[in-house]
């Protein structure tokens, strides 16, 4: 079961292009919160502060 059509992606600009690092499609919980721990994303970018 999906919670709407929400898509979250974590991208990085490297070697002159954008690269997809991680993604979540139709999350039913806060799936993007682990990116702070896993990838070192600042909490402010994830709106966790």
C-alpha distance matrix in Angstrom:
0.0 3.8 6.8 9.1 11.0 12.6 14.3 16.7 19.5 22.6 25.6 29.2 32.3 34.5 37.3 37.1 33.4 29.9 27.9 24.2 24.1 20.4 17.2 13.6 11.1 8.3 9.1 8.0 11.6 14.9 14.7 17.8 20.0 20.9 22.5 25.5 26.3 25.4 27.0 29.2 27.7 29.6 27.8 29.0 27.2 23.9 25.0 25.0 28.6
3.8 0.0 3.8 5.7 7.4 8.8 10.8 13.4 16.4 19.7 22.6 26.3 29.3 31.7 34.5 34.2 30.5 26.9 25.2 21.6 21.7 18.1 14.6 11.0 8.2 4.9 6.5 6.4 10.1 12.9 12.7 15.3 17.9 19.2 20.4 23.3 24.5 23.7 24.8 27.0 25.1 26.9 25.1 26.0 24.1 20.9 22.0 22.5 26.1
6.8 3.8 0.0 3.8 6.7 7.3 10.2 12.6 16.0 19.3 22.3 26.0 29.0 31.7 34.8 34.2 30.7 27.0 25.6 22.1 22.2 18.6 15.1 11.5 9.1 5.3 6.1 5.5 8.8 11.2 12.0 14.3 16.6 18.6 19.7 22.3 23.9 23.6 24.5 26.2 24.0 25.3 23.2 23.8 22.1 18.8 19.4 20.1 23.4
9.1 5.7 3.8 0.0 3.8 5.7 9.1 12.2 15.7 19.2 21.8 25.6 28.2 31.1 33.9 33.0 29.4 25.9 24.9 21.6 22.3 19.1 15.4 12.2 9.2 6.0 8.3 9.0 11.9 13.7 14.2 15.7 18.5 20.6 21.2 23.7 25.8 25.3 25.7 27.4 24.8 26.1 24.2 24.3 22.3 19.5 20.0 21.3 24.6
11.0 7.4 6.7 3.8 0.0 3.8 6.5 10.1 13.1 16.8 19.0 22.8 25.2 28.0 30.7 29.6 26.0 22.6 21.8 18.6 19.8 16.9 13.1 10.5 7.3 5.5 8.8 10.8 13.4 14.4 14.2 15.1 18.3 20.2 20.1 22.9 25.1 24.2 24.2 26.1 23.5 25.1 23.7 23.6 21.1 18.7 19.7 21.5 24.7
12.6 8.8 7.3 5.7 3.8 0.0 3.8 6.8 10.2 13.7 16.2 20.0 22.6 25.5 28.5 27.5 24.0 20.5 19.7 16.5 17.3 14.4 10.8 8.3 6.2 5.0 7.1 9.7 11.4 11.5 11.4 11.7 14.9 17.0 16.8 19.4 21.8 21.1 20.9 22.6 19.8 21.3 19.9 19.9 17.3 14.9 16.0 17.8 21.1
14.3 10.8 10.2 9.1 6.5 3.8 0.0 3.8 6.6 10.3 12.7 16.5 19.1 21.9 24.8 24.1 20.5 16.9 15.9 12.7 13.6 10.9 7.3 5.8 4.6 6.1 7.8 11.3 12.3 11.8 10.5 10.2 13.8 15.4 14.5 17.4 19.8 18.6 18.1 20.1 17.5 19.4 18.6 18.8 15.8 13.7 15.7 17.5 20.9
16.7 13.4 12.6 12.2 10.1 6.8 3.8 0.0 3.8 7.0 9.9 13.6 16.5 19.4 22.6 22.1 18.8 15.1 14.0 10.8 11.0 8.4 5.6 5.2 6.6 8.5 8.6 12.1 12.0 10.3 8.8 7.2 10.9 12.4 11.0 13.8 16.3 15.3 14.5 16.3 13.7 15.7 15.2 15.5 12.4 10.4 12.9 14.7 18.0
19.5 16.4 16.0 15.7 13.1 10.2 6.6 3.8 0.0 3.8 6.3 10.0 13.0 15.7 18.9 18.6 15.3 11.5 10.2 7.1 7.6 5.8 4.3 6.4 8.6 11.5 11.7 15.3 15.0 13.0 10.7 8.5 12.0 12.6 10.3 13.2 15.6 14.0 12.5 14.6 12.2 14.8 15.2 15.7 12.2 11.1 14.3 16.0 19.1
22.6 19.7 19.3 19.2 16.8 13.7 10.3 7.0 3.8 0.0 3.8 7.0 10.5 13.0 16.5 16.6 13.8 10.1 8.6 6.1 5.4 5.1 6.2 9.1 12.0 14.9 14.4 17.8 16.8 14.2 11.7 8.8 11.5 11.6 8.4 10.9 13.3 11.6 9.4 11.4 9.2 12.2 13.4 14.2 10.7 10.3 13.9 15.3 18.2
25.6 22.6 22.3 21.8 19.0 16.2 12.7 9.9 6.3 3.8 0.0 3.8 6.9 9.5 12.9 12.8 10.0 6.4 5.4 4.6 5.3 7.2 8.8 12.1 14.6 17.7 17.7 21.3 20.5 17.9 15.5 12.6 15.1 15.0 11.5 13.6 15.9 13.9 11.0 12.9 11.0 13.8 15.8 16.1 12.4 13.0 16.5 18.3 20.7
29.2 26.3 26.0 25.6 22.8 20.0 16.5 13.6 10.0 7.0 3.8 0.0 3.8 6.2 9.8 10.3 8.3 5.6 5.3 6.7 6.8 9.9 12.2 15.6 18.3 21.5 21.3 24.8 23.7 20.9 18.5 15.4 17.3 16.8 13.1 14.5 16.5 14.5 11.1 12.5 11.1 13.9 16.6 16.9 13.5 14.8 18.2 19.9 21.9
32.3 29.3 29.0 28.2 25.2 22.6 19.1 16.5 13.0 10.5 6.9 3.8 0.0 3.8 7.0 6.7 5.5 4.4 6.2 9.1 10.2 13.4 15.4 18.9 21.2 24.5 24.6 28.1 27.2 24.5 22.1 19.0 20.9 20.6 16.8 18.0 20.0 18.0 14.5 15.6 14.2 16.5 19.4 19.2 15.9 17.8 20.9 22.9 24.5
34.5 31.7 31.7 31.1 28.0 25.5 21.9 19.4 15.7 13.0 9.5 6.2 3.8 0.0 3.8 5.5 5.5 6.3 7.0 10.4 11.1 14.8 17.4 21.1 23.5 27.0 27.1 30.6 29.7 27.0 24.3 21.4 23.2 22.2 18.6 19.7 21.1 18.8 15.4 16.7 16.2 18.7 21.9 22.1 18.9 20.7 24.0 25.7 27.3
37.3 34.5 34.8 33.9 30.7 28.5 24.8 22.6 18.9 16.5 12.9 9.8 7.0 3.8 0.0 3.8 5.7 8.3 9.3 13.1 14.2 17.9 20.4 24.2 26.3 29.9 30.2 33.9 33.1 30.5 27.8 25.0 26.9 25.9 22.2 23.4 24.7 22.2 18.9 20.3 19.9 22.4 25.6 25.7 22.6 24.5 27.7 29.5 31.0
37.1 34.2 34.2 33.0 29.6 27.5 24.1 22.1 18.6 16.6 12.8 10.3 6.7 5.5 3.8 0.0 3.8 7.2 9.7 13.4 15.3 18.7 20.7 24.3 26.1 29.5 30.2 33.8 33.3 30.8 28.3 25.4 27.5 27.0 23.3 24.5 26.3 24.1 20.6 21.8 20.8 23.0 26.0 25.6 22.3 24.4 27.4 29.5 31.1
33.4 30.5 30.7 29.4 26.0 24.0 20.5 18.8 15.3 13.8 10.0 8.3 5.5 5.5 5.7 3.8 0.0 3.8 6.5 10.1 12.5 15.7 17.3 20.8 22.5 25.9 26.7 30.5 30.2 27.8 25.3 22.6 25.1 24.6 21.0 22.7 24.6 22.2 19.0 20.6 19.3 21.8 24.5 24.2 20.7 22.3 25.4 27.6 29.4
29.9 26.9 27.0 25.9 22.6 20.5 16.9 15.1 11.5 10.1 6.4 5.6 4.4 6.3 8.3 7.2 3.8 0.0 3.8 6.8 9.4 12.2 13.7 17.1 18.9 22.3 23.0 26.7 26.4 24.1 21.6 18.9 21.5 21.2 17.7 19.6 21.7 19.3 16.2 18.0 16.5 19.1 21.5 21.3 17.7 18.9 22.1 24.2 26.4
27.9 25.2 25.6 24.9 21.8 19.7 15.9 14.0 10.2 8.6 5.4 5.3 6.2 7.0 9.3 9.7 6.5 3.8 0.0 3.8 6.2 9.3 11.3 15.0 17.0 20.6 21.2 24.8 24.5 22.4 19.5 17.1 19.7 18.9 15.6 17.9 19.5 16.7 14.0 16.4 15.4 18.5 20.8 21.3 17.7 18.4 21.9 23.6 26.0
24.2 21.6 22.1 21.6 18.6 16.5 12.7 10.8 7.1 6.1 4.6 6.7 9.1 10.4 13.1 13.4 10.1 6.8 3.8 0.0 3.8 5.9 7.5 11.3 13.4 17.0 17.5 21.2 20.9 19.0 16.0 14.0 16.9 16.1 13.1 16.0 17.5 14.7 12.6 15.4 14.2 17.6 19.3 20.1 16.5 16.4 20.0 21.4 24.3
24.1 21.7 22.2 22.3 19.8 17.3 13.6 11.0 7.6 5.4 5.3 6.8 10.2 11.1 14.2 15.3 12.5 9.4 6.2 3.8 0.0 3.8 7.1 10.8 13.8 17.3 16.9 20.3 19.5 17.4 14.2 12.1 14.5 13.1 10.1 13.0 14.1 11.0 9.1 12.3 11.7 15.3 17.1 18.5 15.3 14.9 18.7 19.6 22.5
20.4 18.1 18.6 19.1 16.9 14.4 10.9 8.4 5.8 5.1 7.2 9.9 13.4 14.8 17.9 18.7 15.7 12.2 9.3 5.9 3.8 0.0 3.8 7.2 10.4 13.8 13.2 16.6 15.9 14.1 10.7 9.2 12.0 10.8 8.5 12.0 13.1 10.3 9.4 12.7 11.8 15.3 16.3 17.9 14.8 13.6 17.2 17.9 21.2
17.2 14.6 15.1 15.4 13.1 10.8 7.3 5.6 4.3 6.2 8.8 12.2 15.4 17.4 20.4 20.7 17.3 13.7 11.3 7.5 7.1 3.8 0.0 3.8 6.7 10.1 10.1 13.7 13.6 12.3 9.2 8.3 11.9 11.6 10.0 13.6 15.1 12.9 12.4 15.3 13.8 16.8 17.1 18.4 15.2 13.4 16.7 17.6 21.1
13.6 11.0 11.5 12.2 10.5 8.3 5.8 5.2 6.4 9.1 12.1 15.6 18.9 21.1 24.2 24.3 20.8 17.1 15.0 11.3 10.8 7.2 3.8 0.0 3.8 6.7 6.3 10.0 10.3 9.7 6.9 7.4 11.0 11.3 10.9 14.4 15.9 14.2 14.5 17.1 15.4 18.1 17.5 18.8 16.1 13.5 16.2 17.0 20.7
11.1 8.2 9.1 9.2 7.3 6.2 4.6 6.6 8.6 12.0 14.6 18.3 21.2 23.5 26.3 26.1 22.5 18.9 17.0 13.4 13.8 10.4 6.7 3.8 0.0 3.8 5.7 9.3 11.0 11.4 9.4 10.5 14.1 14.8 14.6 18.0 19.6 18.0 18.3 20.8 18.9 21.3 20.5 21.4 18.6 16.1 18.3 19.3 23.0
8.3 4.9 5.3 6.0 5.5 5.0 6.1 8.5 11.5 14.9 17.7 21.5 24.5 27.0 29.9 29.5 25.9 22.3 20.6 17.0 17.3 13.8 10.1 6.7 3.8 0.0 3.8 6.5 9.1 10.5 9.6 11.4 14.6 15.9 16.4 19.5 21.1 20.1 20.7 22.9 20.8 22.7 21.3 22.1 19.8 16.8 18.4 19.2 22.8
9.1 6.5 6.1 8.3 8.8 7.1 7.8 8.6 11.7 14.4 17.7 21.3 24.6 27.1 30.2 30.2 26.7 23.0 21.2 17.5 16.9 13.2 10.1 6.3 5.7 3.8 0.0 3.8 5.4 6.9 6.3 8.8 11.4 12.8 14.0 16.8 18.2 17.6 18.7 20.6 18.8 20.5 18.8 20.0 18.1 14.8 16.3 16.5 20.2
8.0 6.4 5.5 9.0 10.8 9.7 11.3 12.1 15.3 17.8 21.3 24.8 28.1 30.6 33.9 33.8 30.5 26.7 24.8 21.2 20.3 16.6 13.7 10.0 9.3 6.5 3.8 0.0 3.8 7.1 7.9 11.0 12.6 14.2 16.1 18.5 19.6 19.5 21.1 22.7 21.0 22.5 20.2 21.6 20.2 16.6 17.5 17.2 20.8
11.6 10.1 8.8 11.9 13.4 11.4 12.3 12.0 15.0 16.8 20.5 23.7 27.2 29.7 33.1 33.3 30.2 26.4 24.5 20.9 19.5 15.9 13.6 10.3 11.0 9.1 5.4 3.8 0.0 3.8 5.7 8.7 9.5 11.3 13.6 15.5 16.5 17.0 18.7 20.0 18.4 19.6 17.1 18.8 17.9 14.1 14.9 14.0 17.6
14.9 12.9 11.2 13.7 14.4 11.5 11.8 10.3 13.0 14.2 17.9 20.9 24.5 27.0 30.5 30.8 27.8 24.1 22.4 19.0 17.4 14.1 12.3 9.7 11.4 10.5 6.9 7.1 3.8 0.0 3.8 5.6 5.9 8.4 10.4 12.0 13.5 14.2 15.7 16.5 14.8 15.8 13.3 15.1 14.2 10.5 11.5 10.5 14.2
14.7 12.7 12.0 14.2 14.2 11.4 10.5 8.8 10.7 11.7 15.5 18.5 22.1 24.3 27.8 28.3 25.3 21.6 19.5 16.0 14.2 10.7 9.2 6.9 9.4 9.6 6.3 7.9 5.7 3.8 0.0 3.8 5.6 6.5 8.3 10.8 11.9 11.8 13.3 14.9 13.5 15.4 13.7 15.8 14.3 10.9 13.0 12.3 16.1
17.8 15.3 14.3 15.7 15.1 11.7 10.2 7.2 8.5 8.8 12.6 15.4 19.0 21.4 25.0 25.4 22.6 18.9 17.1 14.0 12.1 9.2 8.3 7.4 10.5 11.4 8.8 11.0 8.7 5.6 3.8 0.0 3.8 5.5 5.6 8.1 10.2 10.1 10.7 12.0 10.1 11.9 10.6 12.5 10.7 7.5 10.2 10.0 13.8
20.0 17.9 16.6 18.5 18.3 14.9 13.8 10.9 12.0 11.5 15.1 17.3 20.9 23.2 26.9 27.5 25.1 21.5 19.7 16.9 14.5 12.0 11.9 11.0 14.1 14.6 11.4 12.6 9.5 5.9 5.6 3.8 0.0 3.8 5.4 6.1 8.0 9.3 10.4 10.8 9.3 10.5 8.5 11.2 10.5 7.1 9.3 7.7 11.3
20.9 19.2 18.6 20.6 20.2 17.0 15.4 12.4 12.6 11.6 15.0 16.8 20.6 22.2 25.9 27.0 24.6 21.2 18.9 16.1 13.1 10.8 11.6 11.3 14.8 15.9 12.8 14.2 11.3 8.4 6.5 5.5 3.8 0.0 3.8 5.4 5.4 6.0 8.2 9.3 9.2 11.3 10.3 13.6 12.7 10.0 12.7 10.9 14.2
22.5 20.4 19.7 21.2 20.1 16.8 14.5 11.0 10.3 8.4 11.5 13.1 16.8 18.6 22.2 23.3 21.0 17.7 15.6 13.1 10.1 8.5 10.0 10.9 14.6 16.4 14.0 16.1 13.6 10.4 8.3 5.6 5.4 3.8 0.0 3.8 5.4 4.9 5.2 6.7 6.1 9.0 9.2 12.0 10.4 8.5 11.9 11.1 14.2
25.5 23.3 22.3 23.7 22.9 19.4 17.4 13.8 13.2 10.9 13.6 14.5 18.0 19.7 23.4 24.5 22.7 19.6 17.9 16.0 13.0 12.0 13.6 14.4 18.0 19.5 16.8 18.5 15.5 12.0 10.8 8.1 6.1 5.4 3.8 0.0 3.8 5.8 5.8 4.8 4.5 6.2 6.4 9.8 9.2 7.9 10.8 9.4 11.7
26.3 24.5 23.9 25.8 25.1 21.8 19.8 16.3 15.6 13.3 15.9 16.5 20.0 21.1 24.7 26.3 24.6 21.7 19.5 17.5 14.1 13.1 15.1 15.9 19.6 21.1 18.2 19.6 16.5 13.5 11.9 10.2 8.0 5.4 5.4 3.8 0.0 3.8 5.8 5.6 7.4 9.3 9.6 13.3 13.0 11.6 14.3 12.3 14.5
25.4 23.7 23.6 25.3 24.2 21.1 18.6 15.3 14.0 11.6 13.9 14.5 18.0 18.8 22.2 24.1 22.2 19.3 16.7 14.7 11.0 10.3 12.9 14.2 18.0 20.1 17.6 19.5 17.0 14.2 11.8 10.1 9.3 6.0 4.9 5.8 3.8 0.0 3.8 6.0 8.1 11.1 12.1 15.4 14.2 13.0 16.2 14.9 17.4
27.0 24.8 24.5 25.7 24.2 20.9 18.1 14.5 12.5 9.4 11.0 11.1 14.5 15.4 18.9 20.6 19.0 16.2 14.0 12.6 9.1 9.4 12.4 14.5 18.3 20.7 18.7 21.1 18.7 15.7 13.3 10.7 10.4 8.2 5.2 5.8 5.8 3.8 0.0 3.8 5.6 9.2 11.2 13.9 12.2 11.9 15.4 14.8 17.0
29.2 27.0 26.2 27.4 26.1 22.6 20.1 16.3 14.6 11.4 12.9 12.5 15.6 16.7 20.3 21.8 20.6 18.0 16.4 15.4 12.3 12.7 15.3 17.1 20.8 22.9 20.6 22.7 20.0 16.5 14.9 12.0 10.8 9.3 6.7 4.8 5.6 6.0 3.8 0.0 3.8 6.3 8.8 11.6 10.7 11.0 14.0 13.1 14.7
27.7 25.1 24.0 24.8 23.5 19.8 17.5 13.7 12.2 9.2 11.0 11.1 14.2 16.2 19.9 20.8 19.3 16.5 15.4 14.2 11.7 11.8 13.8 15.4 18.9 20.8 18.8 21.0 18.4 14.8 13.5 10.1 9.3 9.2 6.1 4.5 7.4 8.1 5.6 3.8 0.0 3.8 6.4 8.5 7.0 7.6 10.7 10.7 12.4
29.6 26.9 25.3 26.1 25.1 21.3 19.4 15.7 14.8 12.2 13.8 13.9 16.5 18.7 22.4 23.0 21.8 19.1 18.5 17.6 15.3 15.3 16.8 18.1 21.3 22.7 20.5 22.5 19.6 15.8 15.4 11.9 10.5 11.3 9.0 6.2 9.3 11.1 9.2 6.3 3.8 0.0 3.8 5.5 5.6 7.0 9.0 8.9 9.5
27.8 25.1 23.2 24.2 23.7 19.9 18.6 15.2 15.2 13.4 15.8 16.6 19.4 21.9 25.6 26.0 24.5 21.5 20.8 19.3 17.1 16.3 17.1 17.5 20.5 21.3 18.8 20.2 17.1 13.3 13.7 10.6 8.5 10.3 9.2 6.4 9.6 12.1 11.2 8.8 6.4 3.8 0.0 3.8 5.4 5.2 6.2 5.1 6.0
29.0 26.0 23.8 24.3 23.6 19.9 18.8 15.5 15.7 14.2 16.1 16.9 19.2 22.1 25.7 25.6 24.2 21.3 21.3 20.1 18.5 17.9 18.4 18.8 21.4 22.1 20.0 21.6 18.8 15.1 15.8 12.5 11.2 13.6 12.0 9.8 13.3 15.4 13.9 11.6 8.5 5.5 3.8 0.0 3.8 5.4 4.8 5.9 5.6
27.2 24.1 22.1 22.3 21.1 17.3 15.8 12.4 12.2 10.7 12.4 13.5 15.9 18.9 22.6 22.3 20.7 17.7 17.7 16.5 15.3 14.8 15.2 16.1 18.6 19.8 18.1 20.2 17.9 14.2 14.3 10.7 10.5 12.7 10.4 9.2 13.0 14.2 12.2 10.7 7.0 5.6 5.4 3.8 0.0 3.8 5.5 7.7 8.9
23.9 20.9 18.8 19.5 18.7 14.9 13.7 10.4 11.1 10.3 13.0 14.8 17.8 20.7 24.5 24.4 22.3 18.9 18.4 16.4 14.9 13.6 13.4 13.5 16.1 16.8 14.8 16.6 14.1 10.5 10.9 7.5 7.1 10.0 8.5 7.9 11.6 13.0 11.9 11.0 7.6 7.0 5.2 5.4 3.8 0.0 3.8 5.4 8.1
25.0 22.0 19.4 20.0 19.7 16.0 15.7 12.9 14.3 13.9 16.5 18.2 20.9 24.0 27.7 27.4 25.4 22.1 21.9 20.0 18.7 17.2 16.7 16.2 18.3 18.4 16.3 17.5 14.9 11.5 13.0 10.2 9.3 12.7 11.9 10.8 14.3 16.2 15.4 14.0 10.7 9.0 6.2 4.8 5.5 3.8 0.0 3.8 5.6
25.0 22.5 20.1 21.3 21.5 17.8 17.5 14.7 16.0 15.3 18.3 19.9 22.9 25.7 29.5 29.5 27.6 24.2 23.6 21.4 19.6 17.9 17.6 17.0 19.3 19.2 16.5 17.2 14.0 10.5 12.3 10.0 7.7 10.9 11.1 9.4 12.3 14.9 14.8 13.1 10.7 8.9 5.1 5.9 7.7 5.4 3.8 0.0 3.8
28.6 26.1 23.4 24.6 24.7 21.1 20.9 18.0 19.1 18.2 20.7 21.9 24.5 27.3 31.0 31.1 29.4 26.4 26.0 24.3 22.5 21.2 21.1 20.7 23.0 22.8 20.2 20.8 17.6 14.2 16.1 13.8 11.3 14.2 14.2 11.7 14.5 17.4 17.0 14.7 12.4 9.5 6.0 5.6 8.9 8.1 5.6 3.8 0.0
